Amino acid sequence: MLRRSPRLIAALVVVGVTCVSFQNLPRRGVAEGDVPFVPRPEVARAFTFGFDALVADVYWLQAVQIVGRAIVPSQHAAVLGQLIDVVTTVDPWVDHPYRFAAVWLTDSIASVEKANQILERGIVHHPDDWRNRFHLGFNHFFYLADEATAADVLEEAAAFPDAPVYLSRLVARLRASSGSLETAGAFLLELIQNSPDPYTRAEYEKALDEVETERRARFLDEARERFQERNGRDIRAVEELARGPSPVLRAIPPEPNGWEWTLDADSGRIVSSYYRRRYEPALHASDRQRREEWLGARGRQGS
C-alpha cells in the first residue's frame, strides 16, 4: 500500500480539483461577467498527475455548457478558445474539440487565428484525419482571405481516400481565385489522368471546362479595361468590344460550350450564359463585407 500512496494522493488531488471546477460551471444563462477561471495550458498539464483525460473532460464540459447556455456563443469566443486550448494541450488525442474550436471561434481575426493554432495541433496528433485540414483551409479562405494557403491545406485534405470528391474541385477554384488558372488547370488534369472512376473524372472534366471559360472571361475583362480607357465609358454589351470604328478586339472569343457572353445583371461582370457566374468560390455579400472590415481593421493596427 505504501508504494501506491503517492498515486492515491495524486488521484485525490485531481478529484478535488475536478470537484472545484464542476462547482464553477455556469448553471444559468451565460452573462458577460460569468466567465470561469481557465489556467494556462502548460499549468493545467503540469498538474494532471497522469489523469489527462479526466482533467481535459472538465474543461471540455465547461466549453460545451457555455455554448449550450449562451444566447450568442461567439461573444464568448475568448474564453472558449482558452478552454479548448487547455483541453487539447492536456489531452491532444481528443477528437471533436478541435473542430468545435473551428465552429465557435469566429467572432474576430484573432479568434480565427486561435482556432487555426488549435487545428494545426489537431493535424499533428490526428495526421490521418482530413477534417481538421478542411476546417483549417476553410478558415484561411473564408475569414482570412488567403486563397493560396487555403488551397494548399485543402489539397492535402483532398488526398485522403475518405475525403469528399468536391474538395478537389474546390482546390482548383481557389487556385483560380488567387490568379493561377494554369495551376488550377494542371491540378485538374492530374486528377483526370489518375482517377479510375468515370463519374469522378466527368466532374473534374467539367471543372476543367470552367477553368477554360474563366480564362477567356479574364481575357475579355482586359479588353473591357482597354475599351474604357479608349472611350471613356463602360461597355453596354460584350459585343461592343469587337464593334465600332476602333474595336479593341478583332473578334469575341467563343464561349467554350457554344453559348454566349453576357453582362451579369447584378454584378455587371462578363459571364458565360451557360454558367452565369465566374469561376471562383462564392461568398455572400454580408460575409464579404464582414471579412473586409476585419482585414481592414487588422491593416490599420499593423500600420
C-alpha positions as CSV (number, residue, x, y, z in Angstrom):
1,M,0.0,0.0,0.0
2,L,2.8,2.4,0.8
3,R,4.1,2.2,-2.8
4,R,0.7,3.2,-4.1
5,S,0.2,6.1,-1.7
6,P,1.7,8.8,-3.9
7,R,-0.5,7.7,-6.8
8,L,-3.5,7.7,-4.5
9,I,-2.7,11.1,-3.1
10,A,-2.4,12.4,-6.7
11,A,-5.7,10.9,-7.6
12,L,-7.4,12.6,-4.6
13,V,-5.8,15.9,-5.6
14,V,-7.1,15.6,-9.1
15,V,-10.6,14.6,-7.9
16,G,-10.6,17.6,-5.6
17,V,-9.6,20.0,-8.4
18,T,-12.3,18.4,-10.6
19,C,-15.0,19.0,-7.9
20,V,-14.0,22.6,-7.6
21,S,-14.1,23.0,-11.4
22,F,-17.5,21.5,-11.6
23,Q,-18.7,23.9,-8.9
24,N,-17.6,26.8,-11.2
25,L,-19.6,25.5,-14.2
26,P,-22.3,28.0,-15.2
27,R,-25.7,26.8,-14.0
28,R,-27.7,29.7,-15.5
29,G,-27.5,31.6,-18.7
30,V,-24.0,32.8,-19.5
31,A,-23.7,36.5,-18.9
32,E,-20.9,38.8,-19.9
33,G,-19.3,38.7,-16.4
34,D,-20.0,34.9,-15.9
35,V,-16.6,33.7,-17.0
36,P,-14.9,30.6,-15.5
37,F,-11.3,30.6,-14.4
38,V,-9.1,29.0,-17.0
39,P,-5.5,28.2,-16.2
40,R,-2.7,28.4,-18.7
41,P,-2.5,25.2,-20.7
42,E,1.0,24.4,-19.5
43,V,0.0,24.8,-15.9
44,A,-3.1,22.6,-16.3
45,R,-0.9,19.9,-18.0
46,A,1.6,20.0,-15.2
47,F,-1.0,19.3,-12.5
48,T,-2.9,16.4,-14.1
49,F,-0.8,13.8,-12.3
50,G,-1.4,11.3,-15.1
51,F,-5.2,11.9,-15.2
52,D,-5.0,13.8,-18.5
53,A,-8.3,12.6,-19.9
54,L,-10.2,13.4,-16.7
55,V,-8.9,17.0,-16.4
56,A,-9.4,17.6,-20.2
57,D,-13.0,16.4,-19.8
58,V,-13.6,19.0,-17.0
59,Y,-12.7,21.9,-19.2
60,W,-14.4,20.4,-22.3
61,L,-17.6,20.2,-20.3
62,Q,-17.2,23.9,-19.4
63,A,-16.9,24.9,-23.1
64,V,-19.9,22.8,-24.1
65,Q,-22.0,24.4,-21.3
66,I,-21.1,27.9,-22.3
67,V,-22.1,27.2,-25.9
68,G,-25.3,25.5,-24.8
69,R,-26.4,28.2,-22.5
70,A,-25.2,31.4,-24.2
71,I,-27.6,33.4,-26.4
72,V,-24.7,34.3,-28.7
73,P,-21.9,31.8,-28.2
74,S,-19.5,33.7,-30.4
75,Q,-19.5,36.6,-27.9
76,H,-17.6,34.2,-25.6
77,A,-15.0,33.2,-28.1
78,A,-12.1,34.3,-26.0
79,V,-12.9,32.0,-23.1
80,L,-13.9,29.2,-25.4
81,G,-10.5,29.5,-27.1
82,Q,-8.8,29.3,-23.7
83,L,-10.8,26.3,-22.6
84,I,-10.2,24.3,-25.9
85,D,-6.5,25.3,-25.7
86,V,-6.4,23.6,-22.3
87,V,-8.4,20.6,-23.4
88,T,-6.2,19.9,-26.5
89,T,-2.9,20.6,-24.6
90,V,-3.7,18.3,-21.7
91,D,-5.1,15.6,-23.9
92,P,-4.1,16.2,-27.5
93,W,-5.6,12.9,-28.6
94,V,-9.2,14.2,-28.3
95,D,-11.1,14.4,-31.5
96,H,-14.2,16.7,-31.7
97,P,-12.8,19.7,-29.6
98,Y,-10.5,20.7,-32.5
99,R,-13.4,21.2,-34.9
100,F,-15.5,22.7,-32.1
101,A,-12.9,25.5,-32.0
102,A,-13.2,26.0,-35.7
103,V,-17.0,26.4,-35.4
104,W,-17.2,28.8,-32.5
105,L,-14.0,30.9,-32.7
106,T,-15.3,33.1,-35.5
107,D,-16.0,36.5,-33.9
108,S,-12.7,38.2,-35.0
109,I,-9.5,37.7,-36.8
110,A,-7.7,36.9,-33.5
111,S,-10.3,34.2,-32.7
112,V,-9.9,32.6,-36.1
113,E,-6.1,32.6,-35.8
114,K,-6.5,31.0,-32.3
115,A,-8.8,28.3,-33.9
116,N,-6.2,27.7,-36.6
117,Q,-3.4,27.1,-34.0
118,I,-5.7,24.5,-32.3
119,L,-6.5,22.9,-35.7
120,E,-2.8,22.7,-36.5
121,R,-2.3,20.8,-33.2
122,G,-5.1,18.5,-34.2
123,I,-3.4,17.8,-37.6
124,V,-0.2,16.8,-35.7
125,H,-2.0,14.4,-33.4
126,H,-4.5,13.1,-36.0
127,P,-2.5,13.1,-39.2
128,D,-4.8,10.6,-41.0
129,D,-8.0,12.7,-40.5
130,W,-8.9,15.1,-43.4
131,R,-11.5,17.0,-41.4
132,N,-9.1,19.2,-39.4
133,R,-7.3,20.2,-42.6
134,F,-10.7,21.0,-44.2
135,H,-11.6,23.4,-41.3
136,L,-8.2,25.0,-41.4
137,G,-8.4,25.5,-45.1
138,F,-11.9,27.0,-44.8
139,N,-10.7,29.4,-42.2
140,H,-7.9,30.7,-44.4
141,F,-10.3,31.2,-47.3
142,F,-13.5,32.4,-45.6
143,Y,-12.2,34.5,-42.8
144,L,-8.6,35.4,-43.7
145,A,-9.0,35.9,-47.5
146,D,-5.9,33.8,-48.1
147,E,-6.9,31.6,-51.0
148,A,-3.4,30.4,-51.8
149,T,-2.9,28.9,-48.3
150,A,-6.4,27.6,-48.2
151,A,-5.7,25.8,-51.5
152,D,-2.5,24.3,-50.1
153,V,-4.2,23.0,-47.0
154,L,-7.3,21.7,-48.8
155,E,-5.2,19.9,-51.4
156,E,-3.6,17.9,-48.5
157,A,-7.1,17.1,-47.3
158,A,-8.3,16.1,-50.7
159,A,-5.6,13.5,-51.0
160,F,-7.1,11.3,-48.3
161,P,-9.1,8.4,-49.6
162,D,-12.1,9.1,-47.5
163,A,-12.2,12.9,-48.3
164,P,-15.2,14.0,-50.4
165,V,-14.7,14.5,-54.1
166,Y,-15.8,18.1,-54.1
167,L,-12.6,19.1,-52.2
168,S,-10.5,18.7,-55.3
169,R,-12.8,20.9,-57.3
170,L,-12.8,23.5,-54.5
171,V,-9.0,23.5,-54.6
172,A,-9.0,24.2,-58.3
173,R,-11.5,27.0,-57.8
174,L,-9.3,28.5,-55.1
175,R,-6.2,28.3,-57.3
176,A,-8.1,30.2,-60.0
177,S,-9.4,32.7,-57.5
178,S,-5.8,33.5,-56.4
179,G,-4.9,34.2,-60.0
180,S,-3.3,30.9,-61.0
181,L,-5.5,29.4,-63.7
182,E,-2.6,27.5,-65.0
183,T,-2.1,25.8,-61.6
184,A,-5.8,25.1,-61.4
185,G,-5.8,23.5,-64.9
186,A,-2.7,21.4,-64.2
187,F,-4.2,20.2,-60.9
188,L,-7.4,19.1,-62.6
189,L,-5.6,17.4,-65.5
190,E,-3.6,15.4,-63.0
191,L,-6.8,14.4,-61.2
192,I,-8.5,13.4,-64.5
193,Q,-5.5,11.2,-65.5
194,N,-5.3,9.5,-62.1
195,S,-9.0,9.0,-61.4
196,P,-10.2,5.4,-62.1
197,D,-13.9,6.3,-61.5
198,P,-15.5,7.6,-64.8
199,Y,-18.1,9.6,-62.8
200,T,-15.4,11.4,-60.8
201,R,-13.4,12.0,-64.0
202,A,-16.5,13.6,-65.5
203,E,-16.8,16.0,-62.6
204,Y,-13.1,17.0,-63.0
205,E,-13.5,17.5,-66.7
206,K,-16.5,19.8,-66.1
207,A,-14.3,21.8,-63.7
208,L,-11.6,21.9,-66.3
209,D,-14.1,23.4,-68.8
210,E,-15.0,26.0,-66.2
211,V,-11.3,26.9,-65.9
212,E,-11.1,27.5,-69.7
213,T,-14.3,29.5,-69.6
214,E,-12.8,31.7,-66.8
215,R,-9.6,32.1,-68.8
216,R,-11.5,33.5,-71.7
217,A,-13.6,35.7,-69.4
218,R,-10.5,37.2,-68.0
219,F,-9.2,37.9,-71.5
220,L,-12.5,39.8,-72.1
221,D,-12.0,41.7,-68.8
222,E,-8.7,43.0,-70.0
223,A,-10.3,44.1,-73.3
224,R,-13.0,45.8,-71.4
225,E,-10.4,47.9,-69.5
226,R,-8.9,49.0,-72.8
227,F,-12.3,49.9,-74.1
228,Q,-13.0,52.1,-71.0
229,E,-9.6,53.8,-71.4
230,R,-10.2,54.4,-75.1
231,N,-13.9,55.5,-75.0
232,G,-14.3,57.0,-71.5
233,R,-17.2,54.7,-70.7
234,D,-18.0,51.1,-70.0
235,I,-19.5,48.6,-72.5
236,R,-23.2,48.1,-72.7
237,A,-22.8,44.7,-74.2
238,V,-19.9,42.3,-74.7
239,E,-20.2,42.6,-78.4
240,E,-19.1,46.3,-78.2
241,L,-15.5,45.0,-77.7
242,A,-15.4,44.0,-81.4
243,R,-17.5,46.8,-82.8
244,G,-17.2,50.4,-83.8
245,P,-14.6,52.3,-85.8
246,S,-11.8,51.3,-83.4
247,P,-12.7,48.0,-81.7
248,V,-10.3,46.6,-79.0
249,L,-10.8,43.1,-80.3
250,R,-10.9,41.7,-83.8
251,A,-13.4,39.1,-82.7
252,I,-15.0,37.9,-79.5
253,P,-13.5,34.6,-78.4
254,P,-16.3,31.9,-78.5
255,E,-17.8,30.7,-75.2
256,P,-16.4,27.1,-74.8
257,N,-19.8,25.5,-74.6
258,G,-21.3,27.2,-77.6
259,W,-23.3,29.7,-75.6
260,E,-22.9,33.5,-75.3
261,W,-21.0,36.1,-73.3
262,T,-23.3,38.4,-71.3
263,L,-23.1,41.0,-68.6
264,D,-24.4,39.8,-65.2
265,A,-27.4,41.8,-64.2
266,D,-26.3,42.1,-60.5
267,S,-22.5,42.4,-60.6
268,G,-22.1,43.7,-64.2
269,R,-19.3,41.2,-64.8
270,I,-18.7,39.4,-68.0
271,V,-20.1,35.9,-67.6
272,S,-20.9,32.8,-69.7
273,S,-24.7,32.5,-70.3
274,Y,-24.1,28.8,-69.7
275,Y,-22.6,29.1,-66.2
276,R,-24.0,32.5,-65.3
277,R,-21.2,33.1,-62.8
278,R,-17.4,33.4,-62.7
279,Y,-15.1,30.5,-61.7
280,E,-14.3,31.4,-58.1
281,P,-15.6,30.5,-54.6
282,A,-19.0,32.0,-53.8
283,L,-19.1,34.4,-50.9
284,H,-22.3,36.1,-49.7
285,A,-22.2,39.9,-49.8
286,S,-22.6,40.2,-46.0
287,D,-19.8,37.7,-45.4
288,R,-17.6,39.5,-47.8
289,Q,-18.3,42.8,-46.1
290,R,-17.5,41.4,-42.7
291,R,-14.3,39.9,-43.9
292,E,-13.2,43.2,-45.5
293,E,-14.0,45.0,-42.2
294,W,-11.8,42.5,-40.2
295,L,-8.9,42.7,-42.6
296,G,-9.2,46.5,-42.8
297,A,-9.0,46.7,-39.0
298,R,-6.0,44.4,-38.9
299,G,-4.3,46.5,-41.5
300,R,-4.9,49.7,-39.5
301,Q,-3.5,48.0,-36.4
302,G,-0.3,47.0,-38.2
303,S,0.3,50.4,-39.7
